[in-house]
Amino acid sequence: MLHGVGGHTTGQDAPREAKPPSHAIPFGSDSTGNTARDARRDRVMLWITIVAVVAGILIRCVNPFLYDIRFGHDPGWHVGYLIQLLNLHPCPYYVAPYYYLICLLHGVAALPLYLASAIERATCLSIGVGLANLDLYVWYLLGLWYLALAIEMSQRQRLAWLAICAVLPVVHRSLNMVRPENLMLPLAMWIIIIGLSWARELGEQGLSFRSYRLWLLSFACALFLTQKVTGASLLLGLWLMLLFSHRADLRTRFRHLFVLSVLVIAFTALLGGAHRVTSGKWFFKHHAEKEVEYAHKAPLSFVTEIDPVRMWKEPLRNAQRYSMPGILTVDLFGDYWRYGISHYKRAIPREQEVLRARVGLVATWMFVGLGLLGLVRTLFWVVKGRGGIRNAAAYQLTLLIPVILAYAIIAYTAMFLQFDPHKGNLAKWEYLIWCLPFIAMSVSASVEKGLPRQLAGIAATLFVAILIAGVVQSTLIF
């Protein structure tokens, strides 16, 4: 059972750091090795994180000036949605309007220039999108930090997690565009934070319908679910965390989850029904199901095949259309779909495009390697660890469940509902963008204290190389 939330105040590292060193768990102890050396490494990690976060904010400030929102994914739908709402017309699109309304509200900052005919409407919309996505990025960073505190990550790991998540190329590519998943990215972090805070409240005070956390959590879950139906996978992960995160008996815990589920269903019905009335579309009915090119079903090999040799030889668009893992691998630190650093509108020589794709592939393989190392360490901490480090590891494993489920939902859609065999374009990280921070938790675990000195040096070097690659592959000026 996890007692990290219900048992004591979350986010405080001091009680764990004050424990005497334990050499019984050299692979996972957070207080082994030379104390002075660990302190120096913690200071280095702090400065690395500061640089990464500043770099991420600068990228978000610069990229909107270099990226035309009309050339993102499905601009006819997403930019058209903005225009329809701006004209006070409902848009017949399955996605709920919350993200687009946020963009329009931020566009008010540029409204005086537009009314004075100093800028065109397209520029006004671009300013609104740029400001909205910068705002969402800041909330995303804050969510990362407070979630790391809530699940009791150690200081070094939460700094590493914040650093790697701040410069993920997929995050910045999505935030260059108009996409509803941009709202889901920070919202996923805050849903987990509010959920764990509510669990702590349940442990201390019991269930109360006067709790603002209960109502806020219910509404946020419904908002997340109606924005994209893949959000259901996050809710299941949240349910599992809540089930094991406070000390009430099992029957009481299920009763609490039942109450939350009823409220989430009620809010989802209200939000989904309102969207159905205004747009004529249900949030779970995708428009592609009526398009001829999607009238196919993917083979099982599409979701299971992994061919690193072909990824290296042919890392460009459509070359991996038979492999969802291949597309996602090439795209993680690259630009497989050519909507970011290798945008199809830019005159980029093929040799340069291939080179940059391979740089991204190397970064991805380093990311995967450290992720596997971190996953092994996390499993070790769950089995052999104790106290805060065990709680944090258990939470991190639980948060991988929504990632697996989200992948399964897209795989099911491709295999049984709709699939374009000429592109394989259900395999886009943008659809799974809120999953990436949970995957990156394992990478951050790889640089936690307790590794043998030589292995720790290799892990730290690879970690810094990934951060550098992330900045380079997120920046449009290169």
N, C-alpha and C positions, 0 to 999 in steps of 0.2 A: 504493500500500500504506500501511496505517496503522501507524505505529511508536510511537504515543503510549504504548502499554502495555509493549511489549516492549523499546523502545529506551532508556527512562530512567524514573526514578521519577515516578509520576503525581501530579497535584494540586499541583505546585509552580509558582507563577506567577513567581517571582523571575527565572529565566533569561530568560523572555520579556520581562518588564518592563525588564530591564537592557539590552535591545537598543537601539541608537540609533534615533531616529524615522525611519520610512520613509514618504515622501509618495508613493511609487509606487502605493500601494493606498489612496487616501483613503476609499473606500467601505467598506473592511474592516479597515484597519490598527488594531491595538489600542494604538498608541502615537503617534497623530497629534494635532495641535491644541495648544492651550495646556496645558502640563503642570500649572500651578497650578489652572486651571479644571477639568481632569480630576480632580485630587485632591479638589477641593471637591465635585464631583459624585459621586465615589466615597463620600465621607463621607455625603452626603445619601442615597445609595442604601442605605448601611449602616443609617442610622436608619429609613428607610422599611421596610426588611426587618424590622428589630427590631419595629417597630410592627405590621406585618402578621402576623408570627409570634405575637406576644403576643395580637393580636386573634383569630387562629385558635384558639389554646389556650383563650382565654376563651369563645369560641363553643362549643367542645367541652365546656367545664365547665358552661355555662348551658343549652344546648339540651336535654340529657337531662331536665332538670326540667320542660321545657315540651312535650315530645313523648311521646306515648303509643305505645310500640312495637307495640301491638295494631292501630294504624291505618297501618302501613307497607305496602309492596307485599306482596301475598300473605301476610297474617299467619297464615292457617290453616296454611300450610306452614312458614314460618320460625319463628314463635313456637311453633307446634305441635311443631316439631323440637326446640326447647329443652326443652319439657315432656316429650316422649318420652324424651329422653336423661336428663333429671332423674329420671325414673321407671325408668331403666335398661332402657328398651325401645328396640330399633332402630326407626328411622323409615323407612318405605318411600318414600324420596325420592331422586331421582337425584344430588343434590349430596352430596359427601362431608362428614363431620361435623366437620372440623377447626375451622372458624370457630366453630361452635356450642359445641364443647368449650372453646374459649378463653373464650367468654362465661360458661359455667358455672363455670370455674375462677376468673374474676374475681368471680363472684357469691358466692364463699366469704367475701369480705369482709363481706357483709351477712348471712351465715348466722346469727351469734349473735342479731341482731335478729329474724330470722324464727323461730328456735327459741324466743325469749322472747315470741313472739306480738306483738311491737311493730310489725311490718310484715306485710303479706300476701305470698303467694307471687309475685303479679304484680309487686309493688314490688321484691322481692328479685331477680327476673329482670331488671327494668329497671335496677337498680343494676349488676348484672353486665354487661349490654350496654353501659351508659354507660361503665363503667370500661374494658372491653375495647376499645371503639372509641376512647377517649381514648389508651389505650396504643398501639393500632395507628396512630393519628394521629401520635404522637411518633416511632414507628419510621419512619413515612412521611417525616416531615420530616428525620430523620437520614439516611434513604436518599437523599433528594434531594440533600442536601449532599455526601455521600460519593460519589455517582454523578457529580455535577458536578466534583468533584476528580478522579475516575478518568478522565473523558473530557477533562480539561484545559480546562474552561471558564475564561475569564478571571474575575477577581474580581467585576467589575461584573455580568457576565452571570449568574454563579451566584447572586449576591445577588438579582438581579431574578427569576430563575427560582424561587428559594425563596419570595420574596414573593408572586408571582402564584399559585403552587401552594398556598400556605398558606390562601388565601381563596377558592378556587374553590367556588362555591355547590353544584355537583353533588357535590363531595367531602363537604361538610358535610351535605347532604341524605341521602346514602347512609349516612353515619356516624350519623345520627339513628335509622336503622332497623336491623333485623336482616337482614343480607344477607351472603352468603358472599363477594361481591366486595370487602367491606371488608378481608378478609385478603389478597386478591390485590393490592390497591393498594400496600401497602408491600413485599409479597413480590416484585413485579415489579422494583422498584428494586434490591433486594438480590440478586436473581438476576443482573442485569446486572453489579453490583459484583463479586460472587464470580466471575462468568465472566471478567471482565477481569483480576482478580487471578490466576486460574488461567492465563490466557493469558500474563501476565508471568512466572509461574513456569515455564511451558513454555519460554519464550524463554531463561530463565536456567539451568534444570536439566534440561529434557526431561521426557518423560512418566514418571510414577511412580505405581504403584497404592497407594503409601503416602501419597500426597498427600491430606490431609483436604479440601482445596478441591475436588478431583475428586468425592469422595463426597458432600460437602455440596451441591455444585452439582447433581449428578445427582438427589439426593433432593428438593431444592427445586424443580427443574423438574418432577419427577413429581407433587409436591404441588400445584403450580400447575396442571398439566394436568388432574389428577383433580378439582380444585375446580370448574373450568368448562372445557369443551372448547375454548372460544374462546382459551384460554391457549396453544393450539398456535401461534398467530400470533406470540406473543412469543418462543417457542422458535426459530422460524425466523429472526427478527431477531437473536437471540443467536448462532445458528450463523453467520450472515453476518459478524457482528462478530468472532467468534473466528477465522473463516477468514482475515481480513485484518489481524489485530491482533498477529501476531508474525512473526519473520523466517525461520522455517523454510521449507524448500522446499515446494512445493505438495503433493507426495505425503505428506510428513510431516504437514502440517496436516490433510489429509483423514483420515489414520490416527488422529490425535488426536480428530477429530470423530466418527469411527466408534466409537471406544472410549466416548466420552461418550454417544453415541446408544444404544449397547447397554445401558449402565448406566441411562439414563433409561427405556428401554423395560422393563427388568427391574423397576425400582422402580414404574413405572406399572402393570405387570401385578400386582405384589404389592398395591399400595394399591387399585387398581380391583377386583381379585379379592376382597380382604378386604371391601370395601364391598358387592360383589355378594352375598357369602355372608351378611353380617349384615343387609342391607336388602332383598335381592331385586331390586335395581336396578343397572343399569350407569350409570356417570357420564356417558355420552354419549346416554342415552335419556331425552328430556324427556317429562314426563307429558302435556303439551298435545297430543301427536300423536294422542291418542285422544279429544280433546274436539271436539265437533261444530263449535263456532264457529271452530276453527282448520283446518277441512277446506277451505281455500281456498288459492289461490296468488296472490301479488301480481304486478301488471304491472310491466314494466321501469320505467315512469314513477315508481313508488313510490320507487325508489332513486336516481333521477336528477333528478326535477323540483324546481326551485327557483323560488319565487314570492315575492319580498320584499314585494310590495304586499299579497298575501293574508296574509302573516305579520303585517304591521302592522295590517291591518283586523280580523283574526280570530286573535288570539294565544292563544285559550283551548282547552281540551281538546276533542279530536275534530275541531276545525276544520281541522287539518292532517293528517288521517288518510290522505290520499292521497299524502303526501310525507314520506319519511324524513328528507331534509335539512331540511325545514320544521319537523318535530317537534324535531329535535336543535338547530336554531338557536334556536327559541323557548325550549327547555328549558335551554340552557346556563347562562344567567344568570337564568332565570325559574323557573317551576314548571308546565310544561305539563300534567303528569299529576296535579297537585293533591295531592301527597303531602308538600309541604314548606311554604314560606311562604304558599301559597294553599290550604292543606289543605281538602279537601271537608268536613271536620268543623267547620271554623271558619266562623262567620257573617260572611262578607266580602262587602260590596256589590260588585255586578258592576263598577261604575265603578272602584272601588279595585283590583279584581283586574286589570282591563284596563290601568290605569295602571302597576301594578307589572310586569306582563308587558312593557309597552312600554319601561319603564326597563331591564329585562333585555335586551330586543332591542337597544337602543342600545349597551349594554355589550358585547353579543355582536358587533355590527358593528365596534366599536372593537377588540375582541379579534381579530377576523378581519383587519381592516385592518393592525394591527401585526404580526400573524402572517405576512401576505403580505410585508410589508416585511422582516421578519426572515428569511423563507425566501429571498427574493432575495439578501439579504446573505450568508446561509449558503452558497448556491450560488456566490456570488462568491468567498467565502473558499476554497471547495474548489478552484476553478479558478485563482485568482490569489494566494491566501494562501500562507503558508509556516510551517513549524514548528508550534508548539502550536495556533495559531488554525486552521490547516488541519486538523489532527487532530481538534480538537473539532468543527469544522463537519462533517467526514466522519462522525463518530460520530452527530451529531444527525440527519443525513439518513438514516443506517441505521436509527435508532430510529423513523423515520416509517413504515418498511416494516411492522412489526407493526400499526400503526394502520390502514393501508390493508387489510391482510389481515383484521383483526378486523371491519372494516366489511363486507368482502366475504363473510365467513362469515355474518353476520347477513342480508345481502342475499340470499345463496344460500338460507338457511333460509326467508326470506319468499317468495321466488320459486318455490321448488321443493319445499318440505317442508310448512310450516304457516304460516298467516296469517289474522288476524282483520280483515276489511275494515272492520268497524264502528269499530275503534280504531286499528289499525296499531301495536299495542303491543309489537312487537319492537324498535321504535325508542326505546330508553331508554338514557340515558347511564349508568345504573347498570350495565348490561351491559358497558360499555366504560370504566368508571371508571379503570382502570389505564392506559388510553391517554392520558388527558388531560395528565399531566405531559410526555409526549413531544411532544404538540401545542404545549403552552405553551413549549417550548424556543424555538420560532420567535418567540414574543412577546418573550421575554427577549433574543433577539438583536437586536431592533429598537432597543433602548436602549443597545447597545454603543457604544464609542467609534468615531469616524471619520466620523459623519454631518456634513453641513454644519450650521452653528450653528442656523439657523432650523428646519430639519427636525428636528434633535435636540431643540429645545425643544418642538415639536409632539408628537413621539413621547413625550417625558417627561411632558407634560401628559396625554396620552391614557392613558399607563400608570398614572399616579396615579389618574385617573378610574376606570379599570377596577378598581383595588384597592379604592377606596371603594365602588363598586357591588358588588364581591364580598362585602365585609363586610355591607353593607345587605341584600343578597339571600340571605345565609346565616343571618341572625339572625331568630329566630322572634318576638322581642319587638316588632318594628315592625309 
